[in-house]
Every structure is written in structure tokens, then in C-alpha cells.
Amino acid sequence: MRRKSPLLATATILLTCLLPLTAAAQDKPESPRPGQGPGGWSQFARGGAVYQFDADIEDDASFTVTRFNLEAGTGYRWNRQNSVSLALGYTYDGYSFAAGKEPGTFANEPWEDIHTFSLGIPIRYGINNDWSTFVIPSVRSTGESGASFSDTLTGGILGGFAYRFGDRLTIGPGIGIISQLEESATVIPILIINWKITDKLSLETGRGQAATLGPGLTLNYRANDTWSAAIGGRYEKLRFRLDSSAGNPDGIGEDSSFPLFASVTHRLNPKSSVSLIGGVELGGELRQEDEQGNRIASENYDPASACLAGLQTRYDKRIVDHPDCKKALEGCSWIPVCPEQLGGLPTPRPPADIIGGDGDDVLDGRARVLCDDGREVTEAFVRGAEMVLDIARRQQVTEVYLKARSPSCGVRKNGVTAALLRRHGFELREMG
């Protein structure tokens, strides 16, 4: 569901306070620089706390997020070109949802506390004085409290090459391949750059946070030895396994966005610094899916046919308002569904009807569903009915409101979806 902001039509205001704490020499993830230098062991630790203010979602509902991140590790550097490190990380994302004037998909706590544990092994190698390479294999566990640990694991690898054109510019291509929970691996391009535009201004590949898919870019301004400022952006995607005992057991939640940020950093000493960051999130989206990665509704809703709710799902694309249905649903949590759209049929679409029986006959293979143009859509009708049944079961539905005279939803007509829901004991109400 797209987030909305009262200040920007497609953005959410994000204010963060990040407090990095560096316990020892920090291996900053910039492009490797050639040349020899002292080697040896080093350790690092950094952490941050983030609070995201109210982000509006559907029907005046909103949510806030409290985030905490801690990362620590150790590494060995043979020289400035060659090093290997081990980094361990933990991130907590605490979501709080608030219902609006009307019930909605994400209004009633679809998830709460998300925990991410990560392990990475950054390796850097200097091929010669000009060429260098890096590779970062990693494994991660991301899940809500109560999720099965074995179902939260993903892995990935980032790698690339960089060429040093001189003391002011190192640049090269990189790529990341990251597995995802219940979907294909994500492949992301990476620009590796360390460009000292002036003595104070530089453009660098930025460091990614725990929820970041790709490090992004950062423009830095160094005012003096203790104060610096930066602006940057990146793509963030937090995808996690849901509680195995909640309303959508072992399902998938996702929060993705394109944050743009500005920061001011004060270096306390050569080994520690404090940063204050503010920004805006563009194109934010929340998703919830079942355990196979199929997009579904969240929380305990009483499904109603989407065309009854005044949405554009009818076969003829007309929006028909049904005030009686809306009145009946007042005070209830509900979600609109259209079995024909869920089954894969477009809007608009040719009108269809059951030939040779009713919905029960279609389910038993004795009848078909044909469009006016003669095209058979039986499979789509059955598939959509099964998806509605799956949603109703998972959300522990008590009543189902269906559109009269529909080959899918008609109760007296005994449409395909109505027949399947009736077989499984759901209480059906016909309207419109």
C-alpha cells in the first residue's frame, strides 16, 4: 500500500538520529586505495537509533517505526589494498500501526517487532597499483518475533572491480545478488566510486544500513577535521518472515522505499563520531504475502466483493456504489476482494456466465464458464474462488458479502466462489 505524506504527495517525512560509536580503527567501506601501508588487526563497533514519524497509509490509518542497529567486527589488513573482515550485525524494527476513520488493510497491526541478524565477510584484494577488487558474501536472518528461524534465512554476495585513475578518482562496476524470501533472487547494479571533486567535496559509494538493498551514493562535504555534512540516497527493502502463530502464519512482510537523506557529522576523536540525519522516503510501499510469496490481505477482515465496495473491478469497469453494503460493514474490519481479478482476468473483460449447471457443477467439472465471445474462463473462475477461500480461512472470516447475480459471487445463482465458500461453512450474504 503506497504511503502518503501531508507535505509531499508521494513521500513520507523521515527524521532520524544516528549515533555511530567506533570502538577502534573503523574500516570505512570506500573503494580500495592502492599502495602499501601498515597492516595488523583492528576492531570496530557502530550503532544507531532511528525513529520514523507517522506515515499515512489508507483511509487515514498510519504507522510509525522505531529502529535500532548495532554492528561489530574484526579484520586483518596486510596493507592498504589487501584485507579481510568479519562483521556481525543486529537490527530491530518496531512497527506501530494506528487505525483511521475507515478499516483498511494495514490498519490493525499486520506485524510488530522485526529482528535481523547478519554475518558478512568483506574481502579486498589489490590486483596491481591501479586495479582492485572486492567481494562480500553474507547470510541474514530476518523475521518477526515468533517466526521459525530456519524460515528466515537468506544469503547473498556483492562484488566488483575498481580502477584508480589518479589520486582523486577511483571508479568501477559492481553487482549484488541477494536471495529473497519466497521470491527470485534480486540482482542489483552497484557503482563503485571515490571521487575527490575538491579538497572538501567528494562523491562516494555510501554505506548501506541493515535494511538496505544496495549501498547507494553519498555526496560529502568536509568543512574541517571535526565537522562534515552529506546528502545521499539509496533503495531500501526490508523483507521478513511473519510470526508462525499469528493471523498469517509464516507469511511474508515487506517495507520498501527510496530514502533521500542529509546528515551532519561531528568527529569526537579519530576513533568515534556522532551524526544527525534527516530525510524523506519516496515511493514507500508495504506488502504482505502468504508463505509461498502470493500477495494476500492482512489481519482479520470480513471480505466483501470489491465491486460492492465501490471499486473498479466489475467486468464492464463501471464503479457502482452500494450504500447498503457499506452501511452493513460499518464498525467491521473488512477487505474488498474480486475473485475474477484474483483468478487473473483483466478489467474490463467480456461478461461471462456458467454453461451447463451452477457453481457446484463447475467445481465438480460438470459445467464450464464461458465469455460472451465464446472464450472459456473456467480455470480463472475456479482459481479466483480458491484464492478467496484461502484469504477467508487465514483471516478467520465470520461473514462474506457477495454480489447478487454474479457467476462468481451470486448466492442464489450459486456462483463458483459462493459455492466453494458454502461448501466450507462460511456465512454468505448477498447484496446488490
Residue pairs with C-beta under 8 A, 6 or more apart in sequence:
1 57
1 58
1 104
1 105
1 106
1 285
1 286
2 10
2 57
2 283
2 284
2 285
3 11
3 12
3 55
3 56
3 57
3 257
3 281
3 284
3 285
3 286
4 10
4 12
4 56
4 57
5 11
5 12
5 13
5 55
5 56
5 280
6 56
7 13
8 280
8 282
10 282
10 283
11 280
11 281
11 282
11 284
12 52
12 55
12 56
12 257
12 280
12 281
12 284
13 53
13 280
13 281
14 52
14 53
14 259
14 261
14 278
14 279
14 280
14 281
15 51
15 52
15 53
15 278
15 279
16 48
16 50
16 51
16 52
16 261
16 277
16 278
16 279
17 48
17 49
17 50
17 51
17 276
17 277
18 48
18 49
18 50
18 263
18 275
18 276
18 277
19 47
19 48
19 49
19 274
19 275
20 46
20 47
20 48
20 272
20 273
20 274
20 275
21 45
21 46
21 47
21 272
22 44
22 45
22 46
22 271
22 272
22 273
23 43
23 44
23 45
23 72
23 271
23 272
24 42
24 43
24 44
24 45
24 271
25 42
25 43
25 44
25 271
26 44
26 46
26 271
27 42
27 44
27 75
27 77
27 83
27 85
27 122
28 207
29 122
29 205
29 207
29 215
30 194
30 204
30 205
31 132
31 162
31 170
31 171
31 172
31 192
31 193
31 194
31 204
31 205
32 80
32 81
32 124
32 126
32 132
32 133
32 134
32 162
32 170
33 80
33 81
33 132
33 164
33 170
33 194
34 80
34 81
34 126
34 128
34 129
34 130
34 132
34 164
35 79
35 80
35 81
35 129
36 79
36 80
36 81
37 77
37 79
37 80
38 79
39 76
39 77
39 78
39 79
40 76
40 77
41 74
41 75
41 76
42 74
42 75
42 76
42 77
43 72
43 73
43 74
43 75
44 71
44 72
44 73
44 74
44 75
45 70
45 71
45 72
46 70
46 71
46 72
47 68
47 69
47 70
47 71
48 67
48 68
48 69
48 209
49 66
49 67
49 68
49 69
50 65
50 66
50 67
50 68
50 69
51 64
51 65
51 66
51 67
52 64
52 65
52 66
52 67
52 281
53 64
54 62
54 63
54 64
54 98
55 62
55 63
55 64
55 65
55 281
55 284
56 62
57 63
57 104
57 106
57 107
57 286
58 100
58 104
58 105
58 106
58 107
59 100
59 101
59 102
59 103
59 104
59 107
60 100
60 101
60 102
61 97
61 98
61 99
61 100
61 104
61 106
61 107
62 97
62 98
62 100
63 95
63 96
63 97
63 98
63 106
64 95
64 96
65 93
65 94
65 95
65 96
65 255
66 92
66 93
66 94
66 96
67 91
67 92
67 93
67 94
67 211
68 91
68 92
69 89
69 90
69 91
69 92
69 209
69 210
70 89
70 90
70 91
71 87
71 88
71 89
71 90
71 210
72 87
72 88
72 89
73 85
73 86
73 87
73 88
74 85
74 86
75 83
75 84
75 85
75 86
75 122
76 83
76 84
76 85
77 83
79 126
80 126
81 124
81 125
81 126
81 132
82 124
82 125
82 126
83 122
83 123
83 124
84 121
84 122
84 123
84 124
85 121
85 122
85 123
86 119
86 120
86 121
87 118
87 119
87 120
87 121
87 122
88 117
88 118
88 119
89 116
89 117
89 118
89 119
89 120
89 210
90 115
90 116
90 117
90 118
91 115
91 116
91 118
91 209
91 210
91 211
92 113
92 114
92 115
92 116
93 113
93 114
93 115
93 116
93 211
93 238
93 255
94 112
94 113
94 114
95 109
95 111
95 112
95 113
95 114
96 112
97 106
97 107
97 108
97 109
97 110
98 107
99 107
99 108
100 107
103 301
103 329
103 332
103 333
103 334
105 288
105 297
105 298
105 299
105 301
105 335
106 286
106 288
106 298
106 299
107 299
107 333
108 298
108 299
108 300
108 333
109 299
110 248
110 253
110 286
110 288
110 298
110 299
111 144
111 240
111 242
111 243
111 246
111 253
111 288
112 144
112 145
113 144
113 145
114 142
114 143
114 144
114 238
114 240
114 253
115 141
115 142
115 143
115 144
115 145
116 140
116 141
116 142
116 210
116 211
116 238
116 240
117 140
117 141
118 138
118 139
118 140
118 141
118 210
119 138
119 139
119 140
120 136
120 137
120 138
121 136
121 137
121 138
122 134
122 135
122 136
123 134
123 135
123 136
124 132
124 133
124 134
125 132
125 133
125 134
126 132
127 133
129 164
130 163
130 164
131 161
131 162
131 163
131 164
132 161
132 162
132 164
132 170
133 159
133 160
133 161
133 162
134 158
134 159
134 160
134 162
134 174
135 157
135 158
135 159
136 157
136 158
136 159
137 155
137 156
137 157
138 155
138 156
138 157
138 158
139 153
139 154
139 155
140 153
140 154
140 155
140 156
141 149
141 152
141 153
141 154
142 152
142 154
142 181
142 238
142 239
142 240
142 241
143 149
143 151
143 152
143 240
143 241
143 242
144 240
144 241
144 242
144 243
144 246
144 253
145 243
146 243
146 244
146 245
146 246
147 240
147 241
147 242
147 243
147 244
147 250
148 241
148 244
148 250
151 181
151 241
151 244
151 250
151 291
152 181
152 240
152 241
154 178
154 179
154 180
154 181
155 178
155 179
156 176
156 177
156 178
156 179
156 185
157 176
157 177
158 174
158 175
158 176
158 177
158 190
159 174
159 175
159 176
160 172
160 173
160 174
160 175
160 190
160 192
161 172
161 173
161 174
161 192
162 170
162 171
162 172
162 192
162 194
163 170
163 171
163 172
164 170
165 171
167 196
168 195
168 196
168 197
169 193
169 194
169 195
169 196
170 192
170 193
170 194
170 195
171 191
171 192
171 193
171 194
171 195
172 192
172 193
173 189
173 190
173 191
173 192
174 189
174 190
174 191
174 192
175 187
175 188
175 189
175 190
176 186
176 187
176 188
176 190
176 213
176 214
177 185
177 186
177 187
178 185
178 186
178 188
178 213
179 185
180 186
180 239
181 239
181 240
181 241
181 252
181 293
182 252
182 289
182 291
182 292
182 293
183 293
186 213
186 237
188 213
188 214
188 235
190 205
190 214
190 215
191 205
191 217
192 205
193 203
193 204
193 205
193 217
194 202
194 203
194 204
194 205
195 202
195 203
195 204
196 202
197 203
200 221
200 222
200 223
201 219
201 220
201 221
201 222
202 219
202 220
202 222
203 217
203 218
203 219
203 220
204 217
204 218
204 220
205 215
205 216
205 217
205 218
206 215
206 216
206 217
206 218
206 232
206 234
207 215
207 218
208 214
208 215
208 216
208 234
209 236
211 236
211 237
211 238
211 255
212 234
212 235
212 236
212 237
213 235
213 236
213 237
213 256
214 234
214 235
215 234
216 232
216 233
216 234
216 235
217 232
217 233
217 234
218 230
218 231
218 232
219 230
219 231
219 232
220 228
220 229
220 230
221 228
221 229
221 230
222 228
223 229
225 267
226 266
226 267
227 264
227 265
227 266
227 267
228 264
228 265
228 267
229 262
229 263
229 264
229 265
230 262
230 263
230 265
231 260
231 261
231 262
231 263
232 260
232 261
232 263
233 258
233 259
233 260
233 261
234 258
234 259
235 256
235 257
235 258
236 256
236 257
236 258
236 259
237 254
237 255
237 256
238 254
238 255
238 256
239 252
239 253
239 254
239 256
240 252
240 253
240 254
241 250
241 251
241 252
242 248
242 249
242 250
242 251
242 252
242 253
242 288
243 249
244 250
247 298
247 299
247 300
247 394
247 395
247 396
248 288
248 290
248 296
248 298
248 394
249 291
249 394
250 291
251 288
251 289
251 290
251 291
251 296
252 287
252 288
252 289
252 290
252 291
252 293
253 286
253 287
253 288
253 289
254 285
254 286
254 287
254 288
254 289
255 284
255 285
255 286
255 287
256 283
256 284
256 285
256 287
257 281
257 282
257 283
257 284
257 285
258 281
258 282
258 283
258 284
259 279
259 280
259 281
259 282
260 279
260 280
260 281
260 282
261 277
261 278
261 279
261 280
262 277
262 278
262 279
263 275
263 276
263 277
263 278
264 275
264 276
265 273
265 274
265 275
265 276
266 273
266 274
266 275
267 273
268 274
287 295
288 295
288 296
288 297
288 298
289 295
289 296
290 296
290 390
290 394
294 387
296 390
296 391
296 394
297 303
297 335
297 337
297 391
297 395
299 333
299 395
300 333
300 395
300 396
300 397
301 333
301 334
301 335
301 395
301 397
302 329
302 332
302 333
302 334
302 335
302 397
302 398
302 399
302 400
302 401
303 334
303 335
303 336
303 337
303 388
303 391
303 392
303 395
303 397
303 400
303 401
304 325
304 329
304 334
304 335
304 336
304 337
304 400
304 401
305 313
305 336
305 337
305 338
305 401
305 402
305 403
305 406
305 409
306 313
306 336
306 337
306 338
306 341
307 313
307 314
307 320
307 338
307 403
307 432
308 322
308 325
308 336
308 401
308 402
308 403
308 431
308 432
309 322
309 325
309 326
309 336
310 319
310 320
310 321
310 322
310 326
311 319
311 336
311 338
312 318
312 319
312 347
313 336
313 338
313 340
313 341
313 347
314 320
314 347
314 348
315 340
315 347
315 348
315 349
315 350
315 351
315 352
316 348
316 351
317 347
317 348
320 432
322 431
322 432
324 431
324 432
325 401
325 431
325 432
328 401
328 429
328 431
329 401
335 391
335 395
337 388
337 391
338 384
339 381
339 384
339 385
339 387
339 388
339 408
339 409
339 416
339 417
340 349
340 380
340 381
340 384
340 408
341 347
341 384
342 383
342 384
342 387
342 388
343 377
343 379
343 380
343 381
343 382
343 383
343 384
343 385
343 387
344 380
344 383
344 384
345 377
345 380
345 384
349 371
350 371
350 372
350 373
350 375
351 371
351 372
352 369
352 370
352 371
352 372
352 377
352 381
352 407
353 369
353 370
353 407
354 361
354 362
354 367
354 368
354 369
354 407
354 415
354 416
355 367
355 368
355 369
355 370
356 366
356 367
356 368
357 366
357 367
358 367
358 413
358 414
358 415
358 419
359 385
359 407
359 413
359 414
359 415
359 416
359 417
359 418
359 419
359 420
360 414
360 419
360 423
361 367
362 368
362 369
362 378
362 381
362 382
362 416
362 419
363 382
363 385
363 416
363 419
363 420
363 423
368 376
368 378
369 376
369 377
369 378
369 380
369 381
369 407
369 416
370 376
370 377
371 377
381 407
381 408
381 416
381 417
382 416
384 408
384 416
384 417
385 408
385 416
385 417
385 419
385 420
385 421
386 420
388 417
388 420
388 421
389 417
389 420
389 421
389 424
391 397
392 400
392 421
392 426
393 424
397 426
398 427
399 426
399 427
399 428
399 429
400 421
400 426
400 427
400 428
400 429
401 429
401 430
401 431
402 409
402 410
402 411
402 415
402 417
402 418
402 428
402 429
402 430
402 431
403 409
403 410
403 430
403 431
403 432
404 410
404 411
404 412
404 413
404 430
404 431
404 432
405 413
406 413
406 415
407 413
407 415
407 416
408 415
408 416
408 417
408 418
409 415
409 417
409 418
410 418
410 430
411 418
411 428
411 429
411 430
412 430
414 422
418 428
421 428
422 428
